[in-house]
Amino acid sequence: MTGFLLLAHIAMPGIFRLLLTILKPAIDLGYIMHILAVEYYCFIVLLSISTIQAASSYSGISGITFFQRRAWNYMISSVIAIPCLAILLTWNWHKPTGVIEGAEQFYLFMAGIVSAIGLTIIISSLVNHRRFKNNQGDLESGFEALKNRTFFQAASLRLRSLKWRG
């Protein structure tokens, strides 16, 4: 696109200046809207991760927590969640130039939640792998399996215990 604009500027300077004058606010607004969408997505991911960590600490599901001690999980969750909530609740005060449309906001929100779940599973499995490495207990069903195993350990045990039909 930049090459086309450069060519248009060289070939037709008068028309290019007129088009640029007309389209510049729209180009700038599109750039600002893209930045707003990325900011919103990042805040939703951080807020979702902190919520998952607080909920897993509260319920004792230590397979998806980042820290062994509940107090650390609560503290880190609140340090992340409070500023994110403050920014999201006062979004229109800080961002007067544009608002993310409803459908786009819904898609960004859902993508942020799914990303947070995926990141939590990956990070917690990497962090807690050694802690639950020698766990020989029975595999429980549902979320109860994550009380003493990481997600990937529980999934691999569940897949190994299935009887495959050939």
PAGU-356111 format. One record per residue (C-alpha): residue number from 1; residue in three letters; z, y, x. Coordinates in Angstrom, 1 decimal, m for minus. Each point is the difference from the previous one (the first is absolute). Layout:
N
num  residu  pz  py  px
NUM  Ala  Z  Y  X $
...
This chain:
166
num  residu  pz  py  px
1  Met  0.0  0.0  0.0 $
2  Thr  0.8  2.4  2.9 $
3  Gly  m3.5  m0.6  1.5 $
4  Phe  m1.6  0.8  m3.3 $
5  Leu  2.0  3.2  m0.3 $
6  Leu  m0.9  1.0  3.5 $
7  Leu  m3.7  m0.7  m0.7 $
8  Ala  0.2  2.0  m3.2 $
9  His  1.7  2.9  1.8 $
10  Ile  m2.8  0.1  2.7 $
11  Ala  m2.9  m0.4  m2.5 $
12  Met  1.2  2.2  m2.8 $
13  Pro  2.8  2.4  1.1 $
14  Gly  0.0  2.1  m3.2 $
15  Ile  0.1  m2.9  m2.4 $
16  Phe  2.6  m1.8  2.1 $
17  Arg  2.3  3.0  0.1 $
18  Leu  m0.3  0.4  m3.8 $
19  Leu  0.7  m3.7  m0.6 $
20  Leu  2.9  0.0  2.4 $
21  Thr  1.5  3.1  m1.7 $
22  Ile  m0.3  m1.7  m3.4 $
23  Leu  1.2  m3.5  1.2 $
24  Lys  2.7  1.0  2.5 $
25  Pro  2.8  0.1  m2.6 $
26  Ala  m1.0  m3.4  m1.3 $
27  Ile  m0.2  m1.5  3.5 $
28  Asp  3.4  1.5  0.9 $
29  Leu  1.5  m1.2  m3.2 $
30  Gly  m1.3  m3.5  0.5 $
31  Tyr  1.5  m0.1  3.5 $
32  Ile  3.3  1.2  m1.4 $
33  Met  m0.1  m2.6  m2.8 $
34  His  m0.6  m2.7  2.6 $
35  Ile  3.0  1.1  2.0 $
36  Leu  2.1  0.2  m3.1 $
37  Ala  m1.0  m3.6  m1.0 $
38  Val  1.0  m1.3  3.5 $
39  Glu  3.3  1.9  m0.1 $
40  Tyr  0.8  m1.4  m3.5 $
41  Tyr  m0.9  m3.5  1.1 $
42  Cys  2.2  0.2  3.1 $
43  Phe  3.0  1.3  m2.0 $
44  Ile  m0.4  m2.8  m2.6 $
45  Val  m0.2  m2.7  2.8 $
46  Leu  3.1  1.4  1.7 $
47  Leu  1.9  0.3  m3.3 $
48  Ser  m0.9  m3.5  m1.1 $
49  Ile  1.0  m1.5  3.3 $
50  Ser  3.4  1.7  m0.2 $
51  Thr  0.5  m1.2  m3.6 $
52  Ile  m0.9  m3.6  1.0 $
53  Gln  2.5  0.2  2.9 $
54  Ala  2.8  1.3  m2.2 $
55  Ala  m0.6  m2.5  m2.7 $
56  Ser  m0.2  m2.9  2.4 $
57  Ser  3.2  1.0  1.6 $
58  Tyr  1.7  0.4  m3.3 $
59  Ser  m1.1  m3.4  m1.2 $
60  Gly  0.7  m1.8  3.3 $
61  Ile  m3.6  m1.0  0.7 $
62  Ser  0.2  0.3  3.7 $
63  Gly  m3.4  m1.6  0.7 $
64  Ile  m1.8  3.3  m0.8 $
65  Thr  2.5  2.4  1.4 $
66  Phe  m0.7  1.8  3.3 $
67  Phe  3.6  0.1  1.2 $
68  Gln  2.7  m2.6  m0.2 $
69  Arg  2.8  2.3  m1.1 $
70  Arg  m0.2  1.3  m3.6 $
71  Ala  1.4  3.4  1.0 $
72  Trp  m2.9  0.6  2.4 $
73  Asn  m2.5  m0.9  m2.7 $
74  Tyr  1.7  2.3  m2.5 $
75  Met  0.1  2.8  2.6 $
76  Ile  m3.6  m0.3  1.1 $
77  Ser  m1.1  m0.3  m3.6 $
78  Ser  1.7  3.2  m1.1 $
79  Val  m1.2  1.9  3.1 $
80  Ile  m3.5  m0.9  m1.0 $
81  Ala  0.3  0.2  m3.8 $
82  Ile  1.8  3.3  m0.4 $
83  Pro  m2.6  2.2  1.8 $
84  Cys  m2.9  m1.9  m1.6 $
85  Leu  1.4  0.4  m3.5 $
86  Ala  0.7  3.7  0.7 $
87  Ile  m3.6  0.6  1.1 $
88  Leu  m1.5  m2.0  m2.8 $
89  Leu  2.1  1.7  m2.7 $
90  Thr  m0.8  3.4  1.2 $
91  Trp  m3.7  m0.8  0.8 $
92  Asn  m1.5  2.8  m2.1 $
93  Trp  2.2  2.6  1.6 $
94  His  m1.1  m0.9  3.5 $
95  Lys  m3.7  m0.7  m0.7 $
96  Pro  m1.3  2.8  m2.2 $
97  Thr  m3.6  m0.5  1.0 $
98  Gly  m0.7  m3.2  m1.8 $
99  Val  1.4  m2.9  m2.0 $
100  Ile  m0.9  m3.6  0.3 $
101  Glu  m1.7  m1.1  m3.3 $
102  Gly  1.8  m2.6  m2.2 $
103  Ala  m2.3  m2.9  0.6 $
104  Glu  m0.1  0.6  3.8 $
105  Gln  3.7  0.4  0.0 $
106  Phe  0.4  m3.4  m1.8 $
107  Tyr  m2.3  m1.7  2.5 $
108  Leu  1.8  1.5  3.0 $
109  Phe  3.4  m0.9  m1.5 $
110  Met  m1.1  m3.7  m0.5 $
111  Ala  m1.6  m0.2  3.4 $
112  Gly  3.2  1.5  1.6 $
113  Ile  2.2  m2.6  m1.7 $
114  Val  m2.2  m2.9  1.0 $
115  Ser  m0.2  1.4  3.5 $
116  Ala  3.8  0.3  0.1 $
117  Ile  0.5  m3.6  m1.1 $
118  Gly  m2.4  m1.2  2.6 $
119  Leu  1.5  2.0  2.8 $
120  Thr  3.5  m1.1  m1.0 $
121  Ile  m1.0  m3.7  0.0 $
122  Ile  m1.7  0.4  3.4 $
123  Ile  2.6  2.1  1.7 $
124  Ser  3.0  m2.0  m1.3 $
125  Ser  m1.6  m3.3  1.0 $
126  Leu  m0.6  1.3  3.5 $
127  Val  3.5  1.5  0.3 $
128  Asn  1.9  m3.0  m1.5 $
129  His  m2.0  m2.9  1.4 $
130  Arg  2.5  m0.9  2.7 $
131  Arg  3.0  0.5  m2.3 $
132  Phe  m1.2  m2.7  m2.5 $
133  Lys  m1.9  m2.2  2.5 $
134  Asn  2.4  m3.0  0.0 $
135  Asn  0.8  0.1  m3.7 $
136  Gln  m0.1  m3.6  m1.2 $
137  Gly  1.4  0.5  m3.6 $
138  Asp  m1.8  m0.9  m3.2 $
139  Leu  m2.7  2.3  m1.2 $
140  Glu  1.0  1.7  m3.2 $
141  Ser  m2.5  1.3  m2.6 $
142  Gly  m1.0  3.6  m0.6 $
143  Phe  1.6  2.9  1.6 $
144  Glu  3.0  m2.2  0.9 $
145  Ala  m2.0  m1.5  2.8 $
146  Leu  m0.1  3.4  1.7 $
147  Lys  3.8  0.1  0.4 $
148  Asn  m0.1  m2.1  3.1 $
149  Arg  m3.7  0.0  1.0 $
150  Thr  m2.7  2.5  0.6 $
151  Phe  m3.0  0.1  m2.3 $
152  Phe  m2.3  m1.8  2.3 $
153  Gln  2.5  m2.7  0.8 $
154  Ala  0.7  m0.6  m3.7 $
155  Ala  m3.8  0.0  m0.8 $
156  Ser  m0.8  m2.5  2.8 $
157  Leu  2.9  m2.3  m1.0 $
158  Arg  m1.2  0.2  m3.7 $
159  Leu  m3.6  m0.9  1.0 $
160  Arg  1.2  m2.9  2.2 $
161  Ser  2.1  m1.4  m2.8 $
162  Leu  m2.9  m0.1  m2.5 $
163  Lys  m1.6  m3.3  m0.5 $
164  Trp  m3.7  0.5  0.4 $
165  Arg  m2.4  m2.1  m2.0 $
166  Gly  m3.1  m1.1  1.8 $
